[in-house]
Amino acid sequence: MKKIAIAAGLALAMGVSLAQAHEENKGYVTNSAGDIWRTSAGECWHNSAWNKELAVVGCDGMMAAAEEPKMEEKPAEPMYTMMADTKKFALYFDFDSTEVGDTSNIVNYIGTLSSLKAIKLVGHADPIGSEAYNEKLSKRRAEAVAAKLADAGVDSSKMEIGYLGESSPIANCSGRGAELIACLRPDRRVDVEISGEKRVAK
């Protein structure tokens, strides 16, 4: 029996001596894979080099430090502020006409606003013809612009219609016939004033 015990002890000692080369667990007896040997009671086996500074997590009462939960960093949201914005446009008409031309620039601008407050439409006419007729013509022009903008999806409840007939000319013309009509084109118009708010970065 003594011979058997001695042989077992020698084999164990040889195994221990061969299993101590792993630096990460160098205070403990390990196998060839670096795993720490344990006693039947589950305790880690020390080798001759062990000291308290070599204690590892899971042995000798060492507990892994609790990791603080990582907070996901959300990208900072840009800060915005609302700014009042007003812009004016003018739509011009052929002689004695209420046919509205291209309004895409007006519609596109309205689309850039965060909120639309008001659209003021004021119709005008040139001085050719009677004053009463020109007043009605300027009104029909403003109404025609309002209808076209509404067809494009603009909120008609925000529109205010006004008309000034021939009372607010801006052209300074002379001549007669076709030459005069061409010169007076700036007076055949609808002034469009749009007010609203835009969102801008601070």
KATA-V828611 format. One record per residue. N is the residue number from 1. RES is the residue in one small letter. PHI is phi in degrees with one decimal (999 if undefined). NEAR is the number of other ideal C-beta (glycine too) atoms within 8 Angstrom. Layout:
BEGIN
N,RES,PHI,NEAR
N,RES,PHI,NEAR
END
This chain:
BEGIN
1,m,999,4
2,k,-64.3,5
3,k,-63.2,6
4,i,-63.0,7
5,a,-62.3,8
6,i,-63.9,8
7,a,-63.2,8
8,a,-63.8,8
9,g,-64.1,8
10,l,-64.5,8
11,a,-63.4,8
12,l,-64.7,8
13,a,-61.7,8
14,m,-65.5,8
15,g,-63.7,8
16,v,-65.1,12
17,s,-66.2,7
18,l,-81.2,8
19,a,-113.4,12
20,q,-115.9,11
21,a,-90.1,5
22,h,-82.4,9
23,e,-63.9,5
24,e,-66.6,6
25,n,-123.9,10
26,k,-68.6,10
27,g,-91.0,11
28,y,-128.9,15
29,v,-81.4,10
30,t,-129.1,13
31,n,-89.4,7
32,s,-64.8,6
33,a,-87.2,5
34,g,91.2,8
35,d,-78.0,6
36,i,-74.1,12
37,w,-75.0,11
38,r,-126.5,7
39,t,-77.9,6
40,s,-61.9,3
41,a,-87.9,4
42,g,88.6,5
43,e,-85.6,7
44,c,-75.1,11
45,w,-83.6,11
46,h,-84.7,8
47,n,-103.4,11
48,s,-67.8,4
49,a,-89.4,8
50,w,-65.3,8
51,n,-148.1,6
52,k,-61.2,5
53,e,-69.9,4
54,l,-92.9,10
55,a,-61.7,9
56,v,-118.3,13
57,v,-61.5,6
58,g,99.1,7
59,c,-126.7,11
60,d,55.5,7
61,g,76.8,5
62,m,-77.8,9
63,m,-110.4,5
64,a,-65.8,6
65,a,-65.5,4
66,a,-66.0,4
67,e,-81.5,4
68,e,-72.3,4
69,p,-60.0,4
70,k,-80.0,4
71,m,-86.9,4
72,e,-71.7,4
73,e,-82.9,4
74,k,-89.1,5
75,p,-61.8,4
76,a,-62.9,4
77,e,-78.4,5
78,p,-62.8,6
79,m,-90.5,6
80,y,-122.2,8
81,t,-137.1,8
82,m,-94.2,10
83,m,-128.4,8
84,a,-65.9,7
85,d,-143.0,9
86,t,-132.9,8
87,k,-143.7,7
88,k,-116.6,8
89,f,-133.3,10
90,a,-137.7,8
91,l,-113.7,12
92,y,-106.9,8
93,f,-126.9,13
94,d,-71.8,6
95,f,-60.7,9
96,d,55.9,5
97,s,-124.5,7
98,t,-118.4,8
99,e,-74.8,7
100,v,-87.2,10
101,g,-82.4,7
102,d,-70.8,4
103,t,-115.7,12
104,s,-62.5,6
105,n,-64.6,8
106,i,-71.4,12
107,v,-63.0,12
108,n,-64.3,8
109,y,-63.7,11
110,i,-59.2,12
111,g,-66.4,6
112,t,-83.3,6
113,l,-83.0,12
114,s,-75.2,7
115,s,-147.0,7
116,l,-103.6,11
117,k,-95.3,7
118,a,-157.9,10
119,i,-127.1,14
120,k,-99.7,11
121,l,-116.6,14
122,v,-123.9,11
123,g,-86.9,18
124,h,-137.7,16
125,a,-140.0,14
126,d,-79.7,13
127,p,-80.7,9
128,i,-72.5,8
129,g,100.1,8
130,s,-77.3,5
131,e,-63.6,7
132,a,-64.6,6
133,y,-63.9,8
134,n,-65.6,15
135,e,-64.6,13
136,k,-65.8,8
137,l,-64.1,14
138,s,-65.3,15
139,k,-67.4,11
140,r,-64.3,10
141,r,-65.6,18
142,a,-63.0,15
143,e,-66.7,10
144,a,-66.4,12
145,v,-66.1,15
146,a,-59.8,12
147,a,-65.5,8
148,k,-68.8,10
149,l,-65.7,14
150,a,-63.4,10
151,d,-62.9,6
152,a,-85.4,8
153,g,101.6,5
154,v,-77.0,12
155,d,-65.5,6
156,s,-68.1,8
157,s,-69.2,4
158,k,-89.7,9
159,m,-91.9,14
160,e,-121.7,7
161,i,-106.9,10
162,g,-137.0,9
163,y,-153.4,12
164,l,-124.8,11
165,g,57.7,11
166,e,-99.4,14
167,s,-81.5,5
168,s,-133.3,6
169,p,-75.1,10
170,i,-124.5,5
171,a,-83.9,10
172,n,-122.9,2
173,c,-122.6,7
174,s,-139.0,4
175,g,95.6,7
176,r,-141.8,4
177,g,61.6,6
178,a,-61.4,5
179,e,-63.6,8
180,l,-66.2,12
181,i,-60.9,11
182,a,-65.1,7
183,c,-66.3,10
184,l,-84.6,15
185,r,-54.3,10
186,p,-58.1,8
187,d,-83.3,13
188,r,-97.0,14
189,r,-151.1,12
190,v,-125.7,14
191,d,-82.6,11
192,v,-120.1,13
193,e,-117.9,10
194,i,-114.4,16
195,s,-125.1,9
196,g,-170.7,14
197,e,-133.0,11
198,k,-116.8,10
199,r,-92.3,8
200,v,-125.0,8
201,a,-70.7,6
202,k,-73.4,6
END
